[in-house]
Amino acid sequence: IFFRISHSYPTMESNRHSAALSTSAVDDQNLIKGVERLTVDNTPETADAEFERVTPPMSGAAGTKPIRAKAPSGLPTNPVTWHGHLMQPDWDPPILVASSQEEARPGYISCIASEYFDTKATLARKVKVLAHLIRKSKQCCVYTGAGISTTTGVGDYASKAKGSKAPHLAGNGSAGGNRLSAAPAQSHHCLAALERKGHVKHWLQQNHDRLAQKAGFPQAKLNEIHGAWGDDKNPVLMMDDKLRPDMIRWMQQWESQADLCLAMGTSLCGMTADVVAEGVAHRFMQGEAGLLGLCIINLQQTPYDDRCALRIWGLLDDVLKLLAKELKVKVPNPECQRLGNQWVSKHPNCLYKTPVRKATDPI
């Protein structure tokens, strides 16, 4: 089925990760050393008492900010939900940039539709941590929702706040014309370039727009789990439709294989396709060796903010541009551009029939 009720995995109010780092300001080298320690010893514990012990509501060392900052409007008081379990004590709380009392996805496992940005300084620090995780990962899977395509003018379901920063509502999207001829956004180009450099091994895609292929991302590593435009072998699905069995099996393989999942532009509201993000988060929280965890990049809250390794608040194009710079990856990649143009030429109006996967196909 398209939608499911998520497994009831236990959530952690806090965790030993928050206790493992010095409260002094850290430079980039010490930041990565600290994160390295946490990703080696990532067994969480129910630590309300420990959290209180190591992070009293008082100032840290000279020149630092206390970890116990005031919660931004609409967010939980626990800083783990602002930053993830790899949080650092000098990271600022996210900033409310668009307020809403509406649910982002009514009828699902939903949060309110308010939107937040990280401060510039904290975003830069988080991107360094994310780059470290990606370099360390051997099986990085990206999981994307509508938020990755809003710059192109493609709409989403969750952006409802007055003054929303979502590009298609903020007047920054490139809407207009035939949706089948839409061009990839910076984020699509970035993910294609990361794959080309060996950083991304798989893309689990909820969208139907085929912008991944247009950016030069290989079809053999792309699971369009909800169907795609121009594809009568893998057509766009309605909410009560069944997913294609071979796509489900492929997705389930990545649920157990991924060591790092980047969930971007998705509400994580209980779709069947959430299983990879959910599985990686669960395995990380259980302390599985080698797990780097779930990283969420989004404007809005998600139900997984308390169990992700890293939480980044912002627009995907902005975040991924910084990430590419940190990883020294050229975007767009010239070879990816060539492959993307070739795909468009061979498949006008997105016409491509996704073949059924064979048991012998690479994962």
C-alpha positions as CSV (number, residue, x, y, z in Angstrom):
1,I,0.0,0.0,0.0
2,F,1.0,3.6,-0.6
3,F,0.5,4.7,3.0
4,R,1.0,2.8,6.3
5,I,1.1,3.6,10.0
6,S,4.7,3.8,11.0
7,H,6.2,1.3,13.4
8,S,6.0,2.5,17.0
9,Y,9.7,2.7,17.7
10,P,10.6,4.1,21.1
11,T,11.8,7.7,21.0
12,M,14.5,9.2,23.1
13,E,14.0,12.5,24.9
14,S,17.7,12.8,25.0
15,N,20.8,10.7,24.6
16,R,24.4,10.3,25.6
17,H,25.6,12.0,22.5
18,S,24.7,15.4,24.0
19,A,27.0,14.6,26.9
20,A,30.1,13.5,24.9
21,L,31.4,16.9,23.8
22,S,33.1,19.7,25.5
23,T,31.1,22.8,26.3
24,S,33.9,25.0,25.0
25,A,33.8,26.4,21.5
26,V,35.3,24.0,19.0
27,D,37.2,24.6,15.8
28,D,36.5,22.5,12.7
29,Q,39.0,19.9,13.5
30,N,37.7,19.3,17.0
31,L,34.2,19.3,15.7
32,I,34.9,16.4,13.4
33,K,36.8,14.6,16.1
34,G,33.9,14.9,18.4
35,V,31.4,13.7,15.7
36,E,33.8,10.8,15.0
37,R,33.6,9.7,18.6
38,L,29.9,9.8,18.6
39,T,29.5,7.8,15.3
40,V,31.8,5.1,16.7
41,D,30.0,4.9,20.1
42,N,26.4,5.6,19.1
43,T,24.5,3.5,21.7
44,P,21.8,5.8,23.0
45,E,20.4,5.7,26.5
46,T,17.4,7.2,28.1
47,A,19.1,10.1,29.7
48,D,16.9,12.7,31.1
49,A,18.9,12.7,34.3
50,E,22.2,12.6,32.5
51,F,21.0,15.4,30.2
52,E,20.2,17.5,33.3
53,R,23.6,16.7,34.8
54,V,25.8,17.6,31.9
55,T,23.8,20.5,30.5
56,P,22.7,22.7,33.4
57,P,20.8,25.9,32.4
58,M,23.8,28.1,32.9
59,S,26.5,29.6,30.7
60,G,29.2,27.4,29.2
61,A,32.9,28.2,29.1
62,A,34.0,31.8,28.2
63,G,32.9,32.8,24.8
64,T,30.3,30.0,24.3
65,K,26.6,29.8,24.4
66,P,24.7,27.5,26.8
67,I,23.2,24.4,25.2
68,R,20.0,25.1,27.1
69,A,18.6,27.9,24.9
70,K,15.0,28.9,24.7
71,A,12.9,26.7,22.4
72,P,11.8,28.4,19.2
73,S,8.1,29.0,19.0
74,G,6.3,25.8,18.0
75,L,9.3,23.5,18.6
76,P,9.8,21.0,21.5
77,T,12.0,22.2,24.4
78,N,14.5,19.3,23.8
79,P,17.5,20.6,21.7
80,V,17.9,17.1,20.3
81,T,14.9,17.8,18.1
82,W,16.5,21.0,16.8
83,H,19.8,19.5,15.9
84,G,19.8,15.7,16.1
85,H,21.9,13.4,18.3
86,L,25.2,14.7,17.0
87,M,24.4,18.2,18.3
88,Q,27.1,20.5,19.5
89,P,26.7,22.8,22.6
90,D,27.5,26.0,20.6
91,W,24.8,25.5,18.0
92,D,22.0,28.1,17.9
93,P,18.3,27.2,18.0
94,P,16.6,27.3,14.6
95,I,14.7,30.5,13.8
96,L,11.0,30.7,13.1
97,V,10.6,32.2,9.6
98,A,6.9,31.4,8.8
99,S,4.3,30.6,11.4
100,S,1.3,28.4,11.0
101,Q,-1.2,26.5,13.2
102,E,-2.3,24.2,10.4
103,E,-1.1,20.6,10.1
104,A,1.3,20.1,7.3
105,R,-0.3,16.8,6.2
106,P,-3.7,16.4,7.8
107,G,-4.8,12.7,8.1
108,Y,-1.2,11.5,8.3
109,I,1.4,11.4,11.1
110,S,1.8,15.1,10.8
111,C,3.3,18.2,12.5
112,I,2.4,21.8,12.2
113,A,3.3,23.7,9.0
114,S,5.5,26.3,10.6
115,E,8.9,26.8,8.9
116,Y,12.4,27.3,10.4
117,F,15.9,28.2,9.3
118,D,19.2,27.5,11.0
119,T,21.3,30.5,11.7
120,K,24.1,31.1,9.1
121,A,26.8,30.1,11.6
122,T,25.1,26.9,12.8
123,L,24.2,25.9,9.2
124,A,27.8,26.1,8.3
125,R,28.8,23.9,11.2
126,K,26.1,21.3,10.4
127,V,27.1,21.1,6.8
128,K,30.7,20.3,7.9
129,V,29.3,17.4,10.0
130,L,27.1,16.2,7.1
131,A,30.1,16.3,4.8
132,H,32.0,14.2,7.3
133,L,29.2,11.6,7.5
134,I,29.0,11.4,3.7
135,R,32.7,10.9,3.4
136,K,32.6,8.2,6.1
137,S,29.5,6.4,4.6
138,K,29.8,3.3,2.4
139,Q,26.1,3.0,1.6
140,C,24.5,6.5,1.5
141,C,20.9,6.6,0.4
142,V,19.0,9.8,-0.3
143,Y,15.2,10.0,0.1
144,T,13.4,12.9,-1.4
145,G,9.9,14.4,-1.3
146,A,8.3,17.3,-3.1
147,G,10.5,19.9,-1.4
148,I,13.4,19.1,-3.7
149,S,11.4,20.2,-6.7
150,T,9.6,23.3,-5.5
151,T,12.3,25.6,-7.0
152,T,11.2,24.3,-10.4
153,G,7.6,25.4,-9.7
154,V,6.3,22.0,-8.8
155,G,4.0,22.3,-5.8
156,D,3.9,20.4,-2.6
157,Y,1.2,19.5,0.0
158,A,2.8,20.6,3.2
159,S,3.7,24.3,2.7
160,K,0.8,26.3,4.2
161,A,2.4,28.9,6.5
162,K,1.6,32.6,5.7
163,G,4.8,34.0,4.3
164,S,6.1,30.5,3.5
165,K,9.7,30.3,2.3
166,A,9.0,27.4,0.0
167,P,10.2,28.6,-3.4
168,H,7.0,28.0,-5.3
169,L,5.1,30.1,-2.8
170,A,7.7,32.7,-2.1
171,G,7.9,33.7,-5.8
172,N,11.2,32.1,-6.4
173,G,10.1,29.0,-8.3
174,S,10.3,28.8,-12.1
175,A,6.7,27.8,-12.6
176,G,5.0,28.0,-16.0
177,G,5.0,26.1,-19.2
178,N,4.8,22.3,-19.6
179,R,5.6,20.5,-16.4
180,L,7.1,17.6,-18.5
181,S,9.8,20.0,-19.8
182,A,10.8,21.3,-16.4
183,A,14.5,21.6,-15.8
184,P,16.3,20.2,-12.7
185,A,17.0,22.4,-9.7
186,Q,20.4,23.0,-8.0
187,S,19.6,20.1,-5.6
188,H,19.1,17.6,-8.4
189,H,22.3,18.6,-10.0
190,C,24.1,18.4,-6.7
191,L,22.9,14.8,-6.0
192,A,23.8,13.7,-9.5
193,A,27.3,15.2,-8.9
194,L,27.6,13.5,-5.5
195,E,26.7,10.1,-7.1
196,R,29.3,10.7,-9.8
197,K,31.9,11.2,-7.2
198,G,30.9,8.0,-5.4
199,H,29.2,9.7,-2.4
200,V,25.6,8.7,-3.1
201,K,24.8,5.0,-3.8
202,H,21.0,5.1,-4.2
203,W,18.1,7.6,-4.6
204,L,14.7,6.7,-3.3
205,Q,12.4,9.2,-5.0
206,Q,8.8,10.0,-4.1
207,N,8.4,12.5,-6.9
208,H,7.1,11.8,-10.4
209,D,8.9,14.6,-12.3
210,R,12.0,12.8,-13.6
211,L,14.2,15.7,-12.7
212,A,16.8,13.3,-11.3
213,Q,17.4,11.7,-14.7
214,K,17.4,15.1,-16.4
215,A,20.3,16.0,-14.0
216,G,22.2,13.0,-15.1
217,F,21.5,10.7,-12.1
218,P,21.7,7.0,-13.3
219,Q,18.3,5.2,-13.7
220,A,19.9,2.0,-12.4
221,K,20.3,3.7,-8.9
222,L,16.9,5.5,-8.9
223,N,13.8,4.0,-7.3
224,E,10.8,6.0,-8.4
225,I,8.7,4.3,-5.8
226,H,5.5,6.3,-6.3
227,G,5.6,6.1,-10.1
228,A,6.6,8.7,-12.8
229,W,5.2,10.8,-15.5
230,G,5.4,9.3,-19.0
231,D,5.7,5.7,-17.7
232,D,2.9,3.2,-18.2
233,K,5.1,0.5,-16.7
234,N,5.5,2.5,-13.5
235,P,2.6,5.0,-13.6
236,V,1.9,7.7,-11.0
237,L,0.1,6.1,-8.1
238,M,-3.0,7.3,-6.2
239,M,-3.0,7.1,-2.4
240,D,-4.8,3.8,-2.2
241,D,-2.8,2.1,-5.1
242,K,-0.3,-0.7,-4.5
243,L,3.4,-0.1,-5.0
244,R,5.2,-2.2,-7.7
245,P,6.5,-5.4,-6.0
246,D,10.0,-5.2,-7.5
247,M,10.3,-1.6,-6.3
248,I,9.2,-2.6,-2.8
249,R,11.8,-5.4,-2.7
250,W,14.5,-3.0,-3.8
251,M,13.4,-0.4,-1.2
252,Q,13.5,-3.1,1.5
253,Q,17.0,-4.1,0.6
254,W,18.1,-0.5,1.2
255,E,16.2,-0.4,4.5
256,S,18.7,-2.9,5.8
257,Q,21.8,-1.9,3.7
258,A,22.0,1.9,4.0
259,D,24.4,3.2,6.7
260,L,23.3,6.8,6.1
261,C,20.0,8.2,4.9
262,L,19.5,11.8,3.8
263,A,15.8,12.6,4.0
264,M,15.2,15.9,2.1
265,G,12.1,17.8,1.4
266,T,9.8,15.2,2.8
267,S,7.4,15.4,5.7
268,L,8.1,11.7,6.8
269,C,4.4,11.5,7.5
270,G,3.9,7.7,7.4
271,M,4.2,6.7,3.8
272,T,5.4,3.2,3.1
273,A,8.4,4.7,1.4
274,D,9.5,6.2,4.7
275,V,10.8,2.7,5.6
276,V,14.4,3.4,4.7
277,A,14.7,6.6,6.7
278,E,12.8,5.0,9.5
279,G,14.9,1.8,9.4
280,V,18.2,3.7,9.4
281,A,17.1,5.9,12.3
282,H,16.0,2.8,14.3
283,R,19.2,0.9,13.7
284,F,21.2,4.0,14.7
285,M,19.2,4.4,17.9
286,Q,19.8,0.8,18.7
287,G,23.5,1.3,18.4
288,E,24.2,-0.9,15.4
289,A,27.9,-0.8,14.6
290,G,28.8,1.4,11.6
291,L,25.5,3.2,11.4
292,L,25.8,6.9,10.7
293,G,22.1,7.5,11.1
294,L,19.4,9.7,9.5
295,C,19.9,13.3,8.4
296,I,16.8,15.4,7.8
297,I,16.9,18.5,5.8
298,N,13.6,20.3,5.7
299,L,11.8,23.6,6.5
300,Q,9.3,22.0,8.8
301,Q,9.2,19.6,11.8
302,T,8.9,15.8,11.1
303,P,8.0,12.9,13.4
304,Y,11.6,11.7,13.3
305,D,13.4,14.9,14.6
306,D,14.0,13.2,18.0
307,R,15.8,10.2,16.5
308,C,17.9,11.6,13.7
309,A,21.6,11.9,13.9
310,L,21.6,15.4,12.3
311,R,18.8,17.9,11.7
312,I,19.2,20.8,9.3
313,W,16.6,23.5,8.8
314,G,16.7,25.4,5.4
315,L,16.0,25.4,1.7
316,L,17.5,22.4,0.0
317,D,19.2,24.3,-2.8
318,D,21.0,26.5,-0.2
319,V,22.1,23.6,2.0
320,L,23.3,21.4,-0.9
321,K,25.2,24.2,-2.5
322,L,27.1,24.6,0.8
323,L,27.5,20.8,1.0
324,A,29.0,20.6,-2.5
325,K,31.5,23.3,-1.7
326,E,32.5,21.5,1.5
327,L,33.0,18.2,-0.4
328,K,34.8,20.0,-3.2
329,V,32.3,18.7,-5.8
330,K,31.7,20.7,-8.9
331,V,28.0,21.4,-9.6
332,P,26.7,20.9,-12.1
333,N,29.1,18.1,-13.1
334,P,29.8,18.3,-16.8
335,E,29.5,14.6,-17.4
336,C,26.2,14.5,-15.5
337,Q,25.0,17.4,-17.7
338,R,25.9,15.4,-20.8
339,L,24.1,12.3,-19.5
340,G,21.1,14.4,-18.5
341,N,20.8,16.1,-21.9
342,Q,21.2,12.7,-23.5
343,W,18.3,11.3,-21.4
344,V,16.0,14.2,-22.3
345,S,16.9,13.7,-26.0
346,K,16.1,10.0,-25.9
347,H,13.0,10.4,-23.7
348,P,11.0,13.5,-24.8
349,N,8.1,14.4,-22.5
350,C,9.6,12.0,-19.9
351,L,8.6,9.0,-21.9
352,Y,10.5,6.0,-20.4
353,K,9.2,2.6,-19.4
354,T,10.9,1.4,-16.2
355,P,11.8,-2.2,-16.6
356,V,10.9,-4.8,-14.0
357,R,14.0,-5.5,-11.8
358,K,15.6,-8.9,-12.0
359,A,17.0,-10.8,-9.0
360,T,20.4,-10.5,-10.6
361,D,20.3,-6.7,-10.9
362,P,22.7,-4.8,-8.6
363,I,21.2,-3.4,-5.4
